[in-house]
């Protein structure tokens, strides 16, 4: 009998039988493993919303209803294919130690914590007004100016020469009453704009620097050219047509922004509360070589 088990053919058959039994044990079909994929309307609606990255159930219902038989079958096939791929990947442990999947799970939980819809956080008008009153300093119309300028760069000449040329031209501009629209006939090409119409103080400061911006806003709009003013790029002559100081917006003017900010604050608060509630179920043990 022992010699029989030493025969290569017998060993091959026994090995095949063991492998077959092993496959039966690990293959789908085990009583403890769910191998049924149930395709429901709700599952397809959810699948459609994630595919389109537009979580609008009404839109998904309309889209699903508009599909013909062939298109609906393609959708079912895609859903089943994806479900099979996901289940097989999980069975193989491909979801473990994967930072991309970890980040996606974090994003999904964050989404759940803040709620699927802002409707549950919708404030009434009294709450909007109270929020505006508390945070009124957020809602400001920035100072603005309308002007044109003539630029003398310091790339082709030194600063002193540029300033001298600008000063000489200033007298001619005012003597000839050169208008706003004619500024393009003079000077060098500037790196940004020549005409600034209703531009915010911050943008002007970004382009010209704080010193020149202060000079512009300190002047009174009229028909006279002023300057020269210095920026890091060169010297400028300015014709200021209009300027308006910063002012606080009324609730009516800022209503859309106030409502958006209030909803965002409420969602963030709901997210923090939900996370704190879940975190309270965990015990944190810190094991570090050095204290944090």
C-alpha positions in Angstrom: 0.0 0.0 0.0 2.9 2.4 0.9 4.5 1.7 -2.5 1.2 2.6 -4.2 1.3 6.1 -2.7 4.8 6.5 -4.0 3.6 6.2 -7.6 3.8 9.6 -9.5 0.3 9.2 -11.0 -1.3 8.5 -7.6 0.6 11.5 -6.0 -0.7 13.7 -8.9 -4.3 12.5 -8.4 -4.1 13.0 -4.6 -2.6 16.5 -5.1 -5.3 17.4 -7.5 -8.0 16.2 -5.0 -6.5 18.3 -2.2 -6.3 21.4 -4.4 -9.9 20.8 -5.5 -11.1 20.6 -1.9 -9.1 23.8 -1.1 -10.7 25.7 -3.9 -14.1 24.5 -2.9 -13.4 25.9 0.6 -12.2 29.4 -0.6 -14.3 29.8 -3.8 -17.6 31.7 -3.7 -20.4 29.5 -2.7 -19.3 29.1 0.9 -22.4 29.4 3.1 -20.8 32.2 5.1 -20.1 34.4 2.1 -22.6 36.6 0.3 -22.3 36.0 -3.4 -25.7 37.5 -4.4 -25.7 40.9 -6.1 -29.2 42.4 -5.9 -29.9 45.1 -8.5 -32.6 47.5 -7.2 -33.9 50.8 -8.4 -32.4 52.4 -5.3 -29.0 50.8 -6.0 -29.0 52.1 -9.5 -30.1 55.6 -8.4 -27.2 55.7 -6.0 -24.8 54.4 -8.6 -25.9 57.0 -11.1 -25.4 59.8 -8.6 -21.9 58.7 -7.7 -21.1 58.2 -11.4 -22.2 61.8 -12.3 -20.8 63.2 -9.0 -24.0 65.2 -8.7 -26.0 64.1 -5.7 -29.3 65.1 -7.0 -31.8 62.3 -6.5 -34.6 63.9 -8.5 -32.2 64.3 -11.4 -31.1 60.7 -11.1 -34.7 59.5 -11.0 -35.5 61.4 -14.2 -32.4 60.1 -15.9 -33.1 56.5 -15.0 -36.7 56.8 -16.2 -35.5 58.1 -19.5 -33.2 55.2 -20.3 -34.4 52.7 -23.0 -34.1 49.0 -22.5 -30.7 48.7 -24.0 -29.3 51.7 -22.1 -30.7 50.4 -18.8 -29.2 47.0 -19.4 -25.8 48.6 -20.0 -26.2 50.5 -16.7 -27.1 47.3 -14.9 -24.0 45.5 -16.5 -21.8 48.3 -15.3 -23.2 48.3 -11.8 -22.7 44.5 -11.6 -19.2 44.7 -13.0 -18.2 47.4 -10.5 -19.8 45.5 -7.6 -18.0 42.3 -8.5 -14.7 44.2 -8.8 -15.2 45.8 -5.4 -16.1 42.6 -3.6 -13.2 40.6 -5.2 -10.8 43.4 -4.2 -12.0 43.4 -0.6 -11.7 39.6 -0.5 -8.1 39.9 -1.6 -7.5 42.5 1.0 -6.7 45.2 -1.5 -8.4 47.8 0.6 -5.9 47.3 3.4 -3.0 49.7 3.9 -4.0 51.8 0.9 -3.7 55.6 1.6 -5.9 56.5 -1.4 -8.7 54.3 -0.1 -8.2 55.6 3.4 -8.5 59.2 2.2 -11.7 58.4 0.3 -13.2 56.8 3.4 -12.3 59.9 5.4 -13.9 62.1 2.8 -17.1 60.0 2.8 -17.3 60.1 6.6 -16.7 63.8 6.5 -19.6 64.1 4.0 -21.8 62.0 6.3 -20.9 64.1 9.3 -21.9 67.4 7.7 -25.1 66.0 6.3 -26.1 65.1 2.8 -28.2 68.3 2.4 -27.9 71.8 3.7 -31.7 71.9 4.1 -31.5 70.7 7.7 -29.3 73.7 8.5 -31.5 76.3 6.7 -31.9 79.4 8.9 -34.8 81.7 9.1 -34.5 85.4 8.4 -34.1 86.4 12.0 -31.1 84.0 12.3 -29.6 85.4 9.1 -30.0 88.9 10.5 -28.4 87.9 13.9 -25.4 86.3 12.1 -24.9 89.4 10.0 -25.0 91.6 13.1 -22.4 89.5 14.8 -20.1 89.3 11.8 -20.8 92.6 10.1 -17.1 93.4 9.7 -16.8 90.6 7.2 -19.1 92.2 4.7 -17.4 95.3 3.4 -17.3 96.9 -0.1 -13.6 97.6 -0.6 -12.3 101.1 -1.6 -12.2 101.4 -5.4 -10.6 103.8 -7.9 -10.8 104.6 -11.6 -7.7 106.0 -13.2 -5.2 105.7 -16.0 -1.5 106.1 -15.8 1.6 106.7 -18.0 4.5 104.5 -17.2 8.3 105.1 -17.3 10.2 101.9 -16.7 13.5 101.7 -14.9 14.7 98.8 -17.0 15.9 101.0 -19.9 16.9 104.0 -17.7 17.8 104.7 -14.1 15.3 105.8 -11.6 16.4 109.5 -11.6 16.2 109.7 -15.4 12.7 108.1 -15.4 11.5 110.5 -12.8 12.9 113.5 -14.6 11.2 112.4 -17.9 7.9 111.9 -16.1 8.1 115.4 -14.4 8.8 117.0 -17.8 5.9 115.3 -19.4 3.5 116.2 -16.6 3.6 119.9 -17.4 2.8 119.2 -21.1 -0.1 116.8 -20.2 -1.8 119.4 -18.0 -1.1 122.3 -20.4 -2.6 120.3 -23.3 -5.4 118.9 -21.1 -4.6 115.4 -22.3 -7.7 113.2 -21.6 -8.1 109.8 -20.0 -8.5 108.1 -23.3 -5.2 109.4 -24.8 -2.9 108.0 -22.1 -1.9 105.1 -24.4 0.0 107.5 -26.6 2.6 108.1 -24.0 5.2 106.3 -22.0 6.2 102.6 -21.9 4.1 99.4 -21.8 3.2 98.5 -18.2 3.3 94.9 -16.9 -0.3 94.9 -15.9 -3.1 97.4 -17.0 -3.0 100.9 -18.3 -6.6 101.8 -17.4 -8.0 100.8 -14.0 -11.8 101.1 -13.9 -13.6 100.5 -10.5 -10.6 98.4 -9.3 -10.3 97.5 -5.7 -7.6 99.0 -3.5 -6.2 95.6 -2.9 -5.7 94.9 -6.6 -4.1 98.3 -7.1 -1.8 97.7 -4.2 -0.8 94.3 -5.7 0.1 96.0 -8.9 1.8 99.2 -7.7 2.7 98.7 -4.1 1.3 100.3 -0.9 3.1 103.6 -1.2 1.8 104.5 -4.6 -1.6 103.2 -3.8 -1.8 105.5 -0.8 -0.9 108.4 -3.1 -3.6 107.5 -5.5 -6.3 107.3 -2.9 -5.1 110.5 -1.2 -5.7 112.5 -4.3 -9.0 114.2 -5.4 -10.4 113.1 -8.8 -10.2 115.9 -11.4 -8.9 116.7 -14.9 -5.3 117.2 -13.8 -2.5 114.6 -14.1 -0.5 114.1 -10.9 2.8 112.5 -10.0 5.3 111.2 -10.6 4.6 108.3 -8.2 7.1 105.5 -7.7 6.5 101.7 -7.9 9.1 99.0 -8.0 8.7 98.9 -11.8 9.3 102.6 -12.4 7.7 106.1 -12.3 4.0 106.8 -13.1 1.9 109.8 -13.9 -1.8 109.3 -12.9 -5.1 110.8 -14.0 -7.6 110.0 -11.3 -11.2 110.0 -12.5 -13.0 108.6 -9.5 -12.5 106.9 -6.1 -14.9 105.6 -3.5 -14.0 104.7 0.1 -14.6 101.4 1.6 -18.0 101.0 3.3 -20.0 98.4 5.1 -22.6 96.5 3.1 -26.2 96.4 4.2 -27.9 93.1 5.0 -29.9 93.3 1.8 -26.7 93.8 -0.2 -24.8 91.0 1.5 -27.7 88.6 2.0 -26.5 85.9 -0.3 -23.0 85.9 1.2 -24.3 85.9 4.7 -26.6 83.0 4.1 -23.8 81.0 2.5 -21.4 81.7 5.4 -24.0 80.8 8.0 -24.8 77.5 6.3 -21.2 76.7 6.0 -20.6 77.5 9.7 -23.5 75.3 10.7 -22.3 72.4 8.6 -18.8 72.7 10.0 -20.3 72.7 13.6 -22.4 69.6 12.8 -19.3 67.9 11.4 -17.3 68.7 14.5 -20.1 67.6 16.9 -20.6 64.3 15.0 -16.9 63.6 15.0 -16.6 64.4 18.7 -19.5 62.1 19.5 -18.0 59.2 17.5 -14.5 59.8 18.9 -15.9 59.5 22.5 -16.4 55.8 21.8 -12.6 55.3 21.4 -9.9 55.0 23.9 -6.7 56.7 22.8 -3.4 55.1 23.9 -0.3 57.1 23.0 2.9 55.1 22.8 5.8 57.4 21.7 9.4 57.5 22.6 9.1 61.2 23.2 6.0 63.0 24.5 4.1 65.1 22.0 
